[in-house]
Amino acid sequence: MTLTMQQWIFVESYGRYTLDLGDSNVELADITTVPGFAEITTVPLGYGHQAGLPELRAAIAARYHNVDPADVLVCHGAQEAFSLLVRSLEITDRSEAVVIGSGWSQHTYYPAEVGLSVVTVALDPCEHTLLAAVAEAVTWRTKVIVVATPENPTGWTASRDFIEAVADIADAYDAVLVVDEEYVCDPDMSAAGISDCVAVISGLSKLHGLPGLRIGWCIATADLVDRCTQRKHLTTISNSVLCESIATAVLRDGDRFLARARTLCRSGAHTLQEWASVLPQVSIVNARDDLPFAWLRIDKSLDSLAVARRALDEGVLVIPGEVFDRPGYLRVAIARPPVDLDRGLKVLARAVCGPRLDLLTAGGRA
Ligand SMILES: Cc1ncc(COP(=O)(O)O)c(C=O)c1O
């Protein structure tokens, strides 16, 4: 990989943009409007509970069907949930992880970091072909199978039948299937509870627009949750009770946050489609009503990193495909207020077209 997400976001771009069309979350939410917000500031700042405040675990469980609060572990984002799950496996020097697609590089880097051999299975538009490839890749050495649905950055989304079939494979090989549901808007779509071998991870970072709370979770059997909790004691002990209290209030008010996400995603997808329709250099691979980001392909003659750098020079953050090992693509956040998205897309159009934009803007569209 020529450039990592970490380098792009936290080093090269940090402090250089005023408009964020890069992060894959819905625009940051205003938490001061949640009922009971004023009381949160009086929460005693102790350690709380290692598995998360009971009321937060209950509020998370209530989002799903048939999930018990005992099956929920609160973590520092879905990222910590993922790392705890991987660390809770019995890893030997022959252990393997099978990662399906996953442009989210931590899914491959983290298992490798802790000593698993990682086998990646490239996404295929045909689920039958993909399933056959997964079945081929899984062996008795496989400890964990990982899939993100919807996937970041492509937006690829698995059907329930596919997830159930992969769960059957995981079950047969005594592996854990981690389903990353960071971008699942509708809890009815969740794989939580479909099998004891399935562990779901998610959080408040994306659709709720609150990455700064660092509140995520894992939903798994009580036994797996317990093993992860033992690991958590060695890493972060517990989450911040202040953030957990805010998260509880947010989840109790969850429908409003998700409705806001849907509105922003819908209008963002529409704006982006109009924008791209007058730019021959850009084609939309994925821009959906239920996802906060779009995945764009740009003309072969253009360098996606150079385009992202030109936008950054004008104070707009977008994500170049290079950080996902896919040069020639851009990930653009669309769940933004219309006025911000319009401004950012104008800058991006200039970054894509260079001086030739004048020809296109004659009609006033770009
Ligand atoms: C697919 C996916 N999983 C997990 C994460 C980590 O998110 P967080 O730790 O903020 O919940 C991200 C962040 O972008 C992501 O895209």
PDBQT file of the ligand as one rigid body, heavy atoms in Angstrom, charges set to zero:
ROOT
HETATM    1  C1  LIG A 401     -15.825  -0.993   8.132  1.00  0.00    +0.000 C 
HETATM    2  C2  LIG A 401     -15.354  -0.267   9.362  1.00  0.00    +0.000 A 
HETATM    3  N1  LIG A 401     -15.252  -0.934  10.516  1.00  0.00    +0.000 NA
HETATM    4  C3  LIG A 401     -14.829  -0.341  11.633  1.00  0.00    +0.000 A 
HETATM    5  C4  LIG A 401     -14.464   0.974  11.647  1.00  0.00    +0.000 A 
HETATM    6  C5  LIG A 401     -13.987   1.591  12.948  1.00  0.00    +0.000 C 
HETATM    7  O1  LIG A 401     -14.923   2.483  13.438  1.00  0.00    +0.000 OA
HETATM    8  P1  LIG A 401     -15.085   2.881  14.986  1.00  0.00    +0.000 P 
HETATM    9  O2  LIG A 401     -13.964   2.249  15.736  1.00  0.00    +0.000 OA
HETATM   10  O3  LIG A 401     -15.068   4.361  15.020  1.00  0.00    +0.000 OA
HETATM   11  O4  LIG A 401     -16.421   2.312  15.400  1.00  0.00    +0.000 OA
HETATM   12  C6  LIG A 401     -14.528   1.719  10.473  1.00  0.00    +0.000 A 
HETATM   13  C7  LIG A 401     -14.143   3.144  10.437  1.00  0.00    +0.000 C 
HETATM   14  O5  LIG A 401     -14.134   3.810   9.438  1.00  0.00    +0.000 OA
HETATM   15  C8  LIG A 401     -14.997   1.082   9.306  1.00  0.00    +0.000 A 
HETATM   16  O6  LIG A 401     -15.100   1.744   8.152  1.00  0.00    +0.000 OA
ENDROOT
TORSDOF 0
